[in-house]
Amino acid sequence: MIEKSEINSLKEWLLVEENNNALEISVEETHRFINNGDRIVLLDVREEEEIALGYIPGAIFIPMNELKKKIEILIPEKDVPIIIYCAIGVRSLTAVKILKEMGYKNVLSMAKGIEEWEAKGYEVVNDSKLTPKQLTRYNRHILLKEVGLEGQMKLLKAKVLLVGAGGLGCPAGLYLAAAGVGTIGIIDYDNVDLTNLQRQILHSTYDVGRPKTESAKDAISMINPEIKVITYQERLTHENAFDIFKNYDIIIDGSDNFPTKYLINDACFFIGKPYIYGGVFQFEGQVSVFHPKGGGPCLRCIFPEPPPPGTVPS
């Protein structure tokens, strides 16, 4: 009996396996036949978002939902050897059955897909500007049609300012860093207090007494060391707001008092920056987006005057 490892071409392999009605071929066999220089069509049936994470050199791409429509245009020869792959080898098996029903004779699914191919250390390429580490870190974002590779690139280039590193600013900073927002600014003049720790999750017991900006910067760097964090250990005022805000794409309000919220609103209005408003008290909260360039209202349109001092707890 001929050992598979002794077979030198995919066509010979297919002849041996014909009686077994083989539908799959291993990653190792696929790699060997490609390296042998066999005439093989390598077909990737994943979605565009998945392909952005990397693909096997020389592959052609037809998503599963377009397979029946495009296969005969791109691969008109029905006796050419075709190896189909997807992420883990499930969709590719379905694709094999579809092609066989359409008259393609030499079609196989690469078992365990490109994930196994990568695990074996075989070559994978990508056309993105992201590093391999970034492609892995943001994999789940890139797979989302609503984000994709283009969206992740925009996140990495984005600059977001957090006004306040307290109960609202901390979770916002945590998720912005995890999502890959490239530059995060933090302005806060306060120090970490023991009473902050039950809700201000960027700070720890060891940070008590430290400036909140420095504590938050350290925590964000632990979550995602690629993020650039710019700190402003100062109070936001009418004198510094414009100079700070102009360097950011979006301003997130994590403040806990109305004068600061109105100051943020006014500065964002005059320099045309989107303002993410937030407020929370006990188990209730509010959030809104004010964008003057979009022609919508600002905070003063909804609340023309702040409540009298002492009427609203902080």
C-alpha positions as CSV (number, residue, x, y, z in Angstrom):
1,M,0.0,0.0,0.0
2,I,1.3,3.4,-0.9
3,E,2.0,5.8,2.0
4,K,0.5,9.2,1.6
5,S,3.9,10.8,2.4
6,E,5.3,9.0,-0.6
7,I,2.8,10.6,-3.0
8,N,4.5,13.5,-4.8
9,S,1.5,15.3,-6.4
10,L,-2.0,16.3,-5.4
11,K,-3.5,14.6,-8.5
12,E,-1.9,11.3,-7.4
13,W,-3.1,11.8,-3.9
14,L,-6.7,12.4,-5.2
15,L,-6.5,9.2,-7.3
16,V,-5.5,7.2,-4.3
17,E,-8.3,8.8,-2.2
18,E,-10.9,8.6,-4.9
19,N,-12.4,5.3,-3.7
20,N,-12.6,6.8,-0.1
21,N,-14.7,9.7,-1.4
22,A,-12.3,12.0,0.5
23,L,-13.5,15.5,1.3
24,E,-10.6,16.7,3.5
25,I,-6.9,17.1,3.3
26,S,-4.6,17.9,6.2
27,V,-2.8,21.2,6.7
28,E,0.6,19.3,6.4
29,E,-0.4,17.7,3.1
30,T,-1.6,21.0,1.7
31,H,1.6,22.7,2.7
32,R,3.7,19.9,1.1
33,F,1.9,19.9,-2.2
34,I,2.0,23.7,-2.4
35,N,5.8,23.6,-1.8
36,N,6.1,20.9,-4.4
37,G,4.9,23.4,-7.0
38,D,1.7,21.5,-7.8
39,R,-0.9,23.3,-9.8
40,I,-3.4,24.0,-7.1
41,V,-6.1,26.6,-6.7
42,L,-6.2,27.7,-3.0
43,L,-9.6,29.1,-2.3
44,D,-10.4,31.2,0.8
45,V,-14.1,31.3,1.6
46,R,-13.9,33.6,4.7
47,E,-15.4,37.0,5.0
48,E,-13.4,40.2,4.2
49,E,-13.0,41.0,7.9
50,E,-11.4,37.6,8.5
51,I,-9.1,37.9,5.5
52,A,-7.8,41.2,6.9
53,L,-6.3,39.2,9.8
54,G,-4.1,37.2,7.3
55,Y,-4.3,34.7,4.5
56,I,-2.3,32.0,2.8
57,P,-0.1,33.4,0.0
58,G,-1.5,32.8,-3.4
59,A,-5.1,32.2,-2.3
60,I,-8.1,33.6,-4.2
61,F,-11.1,34.9,-2.2
62,I,-14.8,34.2,-2.6
63,P,-17.0,34.6,0.5
64,M,-19.4,31.7,1.1
65,N,-22.4,33.8,0.3
66,E,-21.0,34.6,-3.2
67,L,-19.6,31.2,-4.0
68,K,-22.2,29.9,-6.4
69,K,-22.3,33.2,-8.2
70,K,-18.6,33.8,-8.7
71,I,-16.9,30.4,-8.7
72,E,-17.4,29.6,-12.4
73,I,-16.2,33.1,-13.4
74,L,-13.0,32.9,-11.3
75,I,-12.4,29.2,-11.7
76,P,-13.9,28.0,-15.0
77,E,-11.9,24.7,-15.2
78,K,-13.8,22.0,-13.3
79,D,-11.1,19.5,-13.2
80,V,-8.4,21.7,-11.7
81,P,-7.4,20.6,-8.1
82,I,-9.0,23.0,-5.6
83,I,-8.2,23.2,-1.9
84,I,-10.7,25.3,0.1
85,Y,-10.0,26.7,3.5
86,C,-11.8,28.8,6.1
87,A,-11.1,29.5,9.8
88,I,-11.4,26.1,11.3
89,G,-12.6,23.8,8.4
90,V,-16.3,23.9,8.8
91,R,-17.4,26.3,6.1
92,S,-14.8,24.9,3.7
93,L,-16.5,21.4,4.0
94,T,-19.8,23.0,3.0
95,A,-18.1,24.7,0.1
96,V,-16.6,21.4,-1.1
97,K,-20.1,19.9,-1.3
98,I,-21.5,22.9,-3.2
99,L,-18.7,22.8,-5.8
100,K,-19.1,19.0,-6.3
101,E,-22.8,19.5,-6.9
102,M,-21.8,22.1,-9.5
103,G,-19.5,19.6,-11.3
104,Y,-16.1,20.4,-9.9
105,K,-14.2,17.1,-9.6
106,N,-11.1,17.6,-7.6
107,V,-12.1,19.6,-4.6
108,L,-11.0,19.2,-1.0
109,S,-11.4,21.1,2.3
110,M,-8.3,21.9,4.3
111,A,-9.0,20.3,7.7
112,K,-8.9,22.6,10.8
113,G,-8.5,25.7,8.5
114,I,-6.1,28.6,8.6
115,E,-6.0,28.5,12.4
116,E,-4.2,25.1,12.2
117,W,-2.1,26.4,9.4
118,E,-0.9,29.3,11.6
119,A,-0.4,27.0,14.6
120,K,2.0,24.9,12.5
121,G,4.1,28.0,11.8
122,Y,3.3,28.1,8.0
123,E,3.4,31.5,6.2
124,V,0.5,33.8,6.5
125,V,0.4,37.3,5.0
126,N,-1.8,40.4,5.4
127,D,-2.1,43.6,3.5
128,S,-2.9,45.8,6.5
129,K,-0.7,48.4,8.2
130,L,-1.2,46.8,11.6
131,T,1.5,44.7,13.1
132,P,0.9,41.0,13.7
133,K,0.6,41.7,17.4
134,Q,-2.1,44.3,16.7
135,L,-4.0,42.0,14.4
136,T,-4.1,39.5,17.2
137,R,-5.0,42.0,19.9
138,Y,-7.8,43.6,17.9
139,N,-9.0,40.4,16.2
140,R,-12.5,40.5,17.6
141,H,-13.0,44.1,16.5
142,I,-11.7,43.5,13.0
143,L,-14.2,40.6,12.6
144,L,-17.1,42.9,13.4
145,K,-18.5,44.3,10.1
146,E,-19.3,47.5,12.0
147,V,-15.6,48.0,12.8
148,G,-13.5,46.0,10.5
149,L,-9.9,46.8,9.7
150,E,-10.6,50.3,8.6
151,G,-12.5,51.1,11.8
152,Q,-9.7,49.7,13.9
153,M,-7.2,51.9,12.1
154,K,-9.3,54.9,12.8
155,L,-9.4,54.0,16.5
156,L,-5.6,53.7,16.6
157,K,-5.3,57.2,15.1
158,A,-8.0,58.7,17.4
159,K,-7.3,61.2,20.2
160,V,-9.8,61.3,23.1
161,L,-9.7,63.5,26.2
162,L,-11.1,62.4,29.5
163,V,-12.1,65.2,31.8
164,G,-11.9,63.6,35.2
165,A,-10.4,60.2,36.2
166,G,-13.1,59.3,38.7
167,G,-16.2,57.2,38.7
168,L,-17.1,58.0,35.1
169,G,-13.6,58.6,33.6
170,C,-12.1,55.4,35.0
171,P,-14.3,52.9,33.1
172,A,-14.3,55.1,30.0
173,G,-10.5,55.1,30.1
174,L,-10.3,51.4,30.6
175,Y,-12.4,50.6,27.6
176,L,-10.9,53.2,25.4
177,A,-7.5,51.7,26.1
178,A,-8.7,48.2,25.5
179,A,-10.3,49.2,22.3
180,G,-7.1,50.7,20.9
181,V,-7.8,54.4,20.9
182,G,-4.3,55.6,20.1
183,T,-4.1,58.7,22.3
184,I,-5.9,59.3,25.6
185,G,-5.6,62.5,27.4
186,I,-6.6,62.8,31.1
187,I,-7.1,66.0,33.0
188,D,-7.7,65.9,36.8
189,Y,-6.2,67.9,39.6
190,D,-7.3,65.4,42.4
191,N,-5.4,62.7,44.3
192,V,-6.6,59.1,44.9
193,D,-8.5,58.7,48.1
194,L,-9.4,55.5,49.9
195,T,-13.1,56.4,49.4
196,N,-12.6,56.4,45.6
197,L,-11.6,52.8,45.3
198,Q,-15.0,51.1,45.4
199,R,-15.9,52.6,42.0
200,Q,-12.9,54.3,40.4
201,I,-11.5,51.2,38.9
202,L,-8.3,52.5,37.4
203,H,-6.9,53.2,40.8
204,S,-5.7,50.7,43.5
205,T,-4.9,50.7,47.2
206,Y,-1.3,51.3,46.4
207,D,-2.3,54.5,44.5
208,V,-3.9,56.3,47.5
209,G,-2.3,59.7,47.8
210,R,-1.0,59.7,44.2
211,P,-2.3,62.1,41.5
212,K,-5.3,60.4,39.8
213,T,-3.7,61.3,36.4
214,E,-0.6,59.3,37.1
215,S,-2.4,56.4,38.7
216,A,-4.8,56.2,35.6
217,K,-1.9,56.5,33.2
218,D,-0.1,53.5,34.9
219,A,-3.3,51.4,34.8
220,I,-4.0,52.2,31.2
221,S,-0.4,51.3,30.3
222,M,-0.8,47.9,32.0
223,I,-4.0,47.3,29.9
224,N,-2.5,48.4,26.6
225,P,1.2,49.6,26.5
226,E,0.8,50.8,22.9
227,I,-1.6,53.6,24.0
228,K,-0.1,57.1,24.3
229,V,-1.4,58.7,27.5
230,I,-1.1,62.5,28.1
231,T,-1.8,63.8,31.6
232,Y,-2.8,67.2,32.8
233,Q,-2.5,67.5,36.6
234,E,-4.5,70.6,36.8
235,R,-8.0,72.0,37.2
236,L,-9.9,72.7,33.9
237,T,-10.5,76.4,33.6
238,H,-11.6,79.0,31.0
239,E,-7.9,79.8,30.6
240,N,-6.7,76.3,29.6
241,A,-9.8,74.6,28.1
242,F,-9.3,75.8,24.5
243,D,-5.6,75.0,24.4
244,I,-6.2,71.4,25.7
245,F,-9.3,70.6,23.8
246,K,-8.0,71.6,20.4
247,N,-5.6,68.6,20.4
248,Y,-8.3,66.0,20.6
249,D,-11.1,64.5,18.4
250,I,-13.6,63.9,21.2
251,I,-14.1,65.2,24.7
252,I,-15.6,62.9,27.3
253,D,-17.1,64.5,30.4
254,G,-16.3,62.5,33.6
255,S,-16.7,65.6,35.8
256,D,-18.9,65.7,38.9
257,N,-20.1,69.3,39.0
258,F,-22.2,71.6,36.9
259,P,-19.7,74.5,36.4
260,T,-17.2,72.1,34.8
261,K,-19.9,70.5,32.6
262,Y,-21.0,73.9,31.3
263,L,-17.4,74.9,30.7
264,I,-16.8,71.7,28.7
265,N,-19.9,72.3,26.7
266,D,-19.0,75.9,25.9
267,A,-15.5,75.1,24.9
268,C,-16.6,72.2,22.7
269,F,-19.3,74.4,21.1
270,F,-16.9,77.2,20.1
271,I,-14.1,74.9,18.7
272,G,-16.5,72.4,17.1
273,K,-15.6,69.3,19.1
274,P,-18.0,66.4,19.9
275,Y,-18.9,66.5,23.6
276,I,-19.8,63.2,25.3
277,Y,-21.8,64.3,28.4
278,G,-22.3,62.0,31.3
279,G,-23.6,62.2,34.8
280,V,-24.4,59.7,37.5
281,F,-26.0,59.7,41.0
282,Q,-26.4,56.5,43.0
283,F,-28.3,54.2,40.7
284,E,-29.3,56.7,38.0
285,G,-27.3,58.1,35.2
286,Q,-27.5,60.2,32.0
287,V,-25.5,60.2,28.8
288,S,-25.7,62.2,25.7
289,V,-23.7,63.3,22.7
290,F,-23.6,67.0,21.7
291,H,-21.9,67.8,18.4
292,P,-22.2,71.5,17.3
293,K,-21.0,70.7,13.7
294,G,-23.9,68.3,13.3
295,G,-26.4,71.1,13.8
296,G,-27.9,69.6,17.0
297,P,-28.4,71.2,20.4
298,C,-25.8,71.7,23.1
299,L,-26.1,71.2,26.8
300,R,-27.3,74.8,27.4
301,C,-30.1,74.2,24.9
302,I,-31.5,71.5,27.1
303,F,-30.5,72.9,30.5
304,P,-30.2,76.7,30.0
305,E,-29.2,77.2,33.6
306,P,-27.5,75.0,36.1
307,P,-29.5,74.1,39.2
308,P,-29.0,76.3,42.3
309,P,-26.0,75.4,44.4
310,G,-26.8,72.8,47.0
311,T,-29.9,71.5,45.4
312,V,-28.2,68.6,43.6
313,P,-25.9,66.2,45.5
314,S,-22.5,65.3,44.0
